[in-house]
Amino acid sequence: PDCHKNTFLYICAFLQELLQHSDKNGHEVKFLCTMFGEVMLRQPVTPTSAKVQTPSTKDRRSKLREEEAKKAAFVHHFVNSDVDF
């Protein structure tokens, strides 16, 4: 919906504003994109089945890191773009 899109773009504009003052506040783009990506973008709900084999802990951690990186990259794209908010 438009309200979700507008909220997302508003937050990205806010992050751009924060980064303009990074010399004073110490925030880095990677940190902000990782944190806000994790908060704003949730995993889709997948139905669980009793017959589905559960992955190992190592596989789950690897998948989690991969998903976190994708979320951060997505937010990074909008924070570093020249989109006129």
N, C-alpha and C positions, 0 to 999 in steps of 0.2 A: 504493500500500500504506500501511497504518497507520504503519509505521515511518518512511516518508518524510514523511507528514503531521505526525507527532509531532516529528520533527527540525526541520521547517520552523517549526512553532509555537514550539518551544524557542528557535530562533534569533531569531524575532520578539520573543519575551519578553526575550531578551538585549538586542536593539536598543532595546527600550523602557527597559530598565534603563540602558543607555548614555545615552539621551536625557534621562533624569531628572537626569543629572549633566553635561549639556552646557555649563553655565556654567563647570565646572571643566575638562572635557576638550576643549571646543571643537568637538565633533562636531555637525553639523546633520542634520536628518532627510533633506533632499534628498540630501546626500552619502552617507549610510549606505544609503539605499534604492537609490540608483544603483549603488553598489559591490556590495552584497549581492545585488541583483537580477541583476546581470551574472554573479555567481559561482554563484548557486543555480539560476537558470533558464536552461536551454540551449535553443538553437534545435532544432526537430525536424529530423531528417535527411530531406532530400528527394532522391529519386533524380534523377540528372542524365541528360540525354539529349543525344546528339550534335546533334540537330536543334533544341534549345532555344537561342534567341538570348540571348547574355549581355548583361545590362544595362550601361549606361555606368557609369563610375566615379562620376559625380555621382548617378546613380540608386541605386547600391549604398550610397553614403554616406547618402543620404536615408533609404533603407530601414533601414539599420543604426541611425541616430538614432531613427527611429520605433520600432523594436523595443526599443531601450534605454529609451525613455520608457515604453513599455508595461510592461516588466519593473519599472521603478522604481515606477510607479503601483500595480502589483499588490502589491509588498512594502509600499509606503506604506499601502495599505488595511489590511493586517494590523498594521502597527506602530502606526498611529493608532487602531485600533479598541479598543473596551472589552471585547474577548473575554477571558474568564477563562481564562488559561493554567493 
